[in-house]
Amino acid sequence: MIHLLLVALGGAIGASLRHLSGTFFLRTFGPGFPYGTLFVNVAGSLAMGLFIGWLVRRTGGSSQELRLFVATGLLGGFTTFSAFSLDFATLWEDGRLTIALGYAAASVALSLAAIFAGLWLARAALA
């Protein structure tokens, strides 16, 4: 139960930071380009790399509670793209280059296809 609470608390903080970031970029640059989304995806991926690198070096990766709070909760709530980036980096660093590239291509292509499918289904249901 403590693990769920750690993820929930981190997620609430991360989602709040995402909202604040999005609001800042929208007010600063306007709605012409999704600067807020780009920012949280890049910043979240950088933060994930820094955090996991630090965690492994500092604790040998043994602090499950800290990883759940920061990586799964906070950064997951801030951007799920950071989790995708970590998965890709893990596959790449394990020497599984073809699988890493396939995973990236499938993630982008299937996610884009899924958003359009969801939009189509919603529009069809509401028509």
C-alpha positions in Angstrom: 0.0 0.0 0.0 2.9 2.4 0.7 4.1 1.9 -2.8 0.8 3.0 -4.3 0.7 6.1 -2.0 4.3 7.1 -3.1 3.3 6.8 -6.7 0.1 8.7 -6.1 1.8 11.5 -4.2 4.6 11.8 -6.8 2.0 11.7 -9.6 0.0 14.5 -8.1 3.1 16.7 -7.8 4.2 15.8 -11.4 0.8 16.5 -12.9 0.6 19.8 -11.1 4.0 20.8 -12.4 2.9 19.8 -15.9 -0.1 22.0 -15.7 1.9 24.9 -14.4 4.5 24.5 -17.2 1.8 24.2 -19.8 0.1 27.3 -18.5 3.3 29.3 -18.5 4.3 28.4 -22.0 0.7 29.0 -23.3 0.7 32.5 -21.7 4.2 33.3 -22.8 4.2 32.0 -26.4 0.5 31.5 -27.3 -1.3 28.5 -28.7 0.5 28.4 -32.1 2.9 25.6 -31.1 2.8 23.1 -28.2 5.9 24.5 -26.5 4.6 23.3 -23.1 4.3 19.7 -24.2 7.7 19.8 -25.9 9.2 21.3 -22.7 7.8 18.7 -20.3 8.8 15.8 -22.6 12.4 17.0 -23.0 12.7 18.2 -19.4 11.1 15.0 -18.1 13.4 12.8 -20.1 16.5 14.8 -19.0 15.3 14.5 -15.4 14.7 10.8 -15.8 18.2 10.3 -17.1 19.7 12.4 -14.3 17.7 10.7 -11.6 18.2 7.1 -12.7 21.9 7.7 -13.3 22.2 9.2 -9.8 20.0 6.5 -8.2 22.1 3.6 -9.7 25.4 5.3 -8.8 24.3 6.3 -5.3 22.2 3.3 -4.2 22.9 0.6 -6.9 19.3 1.1 -7.9 18.1 -0.5 -4.6 15.8 2.3 -3.4 12.5 1.0 -4.8 10.5 3.6 -2.8 12.5 6.6 -4.1 12.3 5.2 -7.7 8.5 4.8 -7.4 8.0 8.3 -6.0 10.3 10.1 -8.4 10.4 8.0 -11.6 7.0 6.4 -11.7 5.1 9.1 -9.8 6.6 12.5 -10.2 8.1 12.1 -13.6 5.3 9.8 -14.8 2.8 12.5 -13.8 4.9 15.2 -15.4 5.3 13.3 -18.6 4.9 9.6 -19.6 7.4 10.4 -22.4 10.2 10.1 -19.8 9.2 6.5 -19.1 9.3 5.8 -22.9 12.7 7.4 -23.1 14.0 5.3 -20.2 12.7 2.1 -21.8 14.4 3.0 -25.1 17.7 3.9 -23.4 17.7 0.7 -21.5 17.1 -1.4 -24.6 19.8 0.7 -26.5 22.4 0.4 -23.7 21.7 -3.4 -23.5 22.8 -3.6 -27.1 19.3 -4.4 -28.3 19.5 -1.7 -31.0 17.0 -3.2 -33.4 14.5 -3.8 -30.7 15.0 -0.2 -29.3 14.4 1.3 -32.8 11.4 -0.9 -33.4 10.0 0.0 -30.0 10.4 3.7 -30.7 8.9 3.4 -34.2 6.0 1.3 -32.9 5.4 3.6 -30.0 5.1 6.7 -32.1 3.2 5.1 -35.0 0.8 3.2 -32.8 0.2 6.1 -30.5 -0.5 8.4 -33.4 -2.8 5.8 -35.0 -4.6 5.3 -31.6 -5.2 9.0 -31.1 -6.8 9.3 -34.6 -8.8 6.1 -33.9 -10.0 7.4 -30.6 -11.0 10.7 -32.3 -12.8 8.9 -35.0 -14.7 6.6 -32.6 -15.7 9.6 -30.4 -16.9 11.6 -33.4 -18.8 8.6 -34.8 -20.4 7.9 -31.4 -21.5 11.6 -31.1 -22.7 11.9 -34.7 
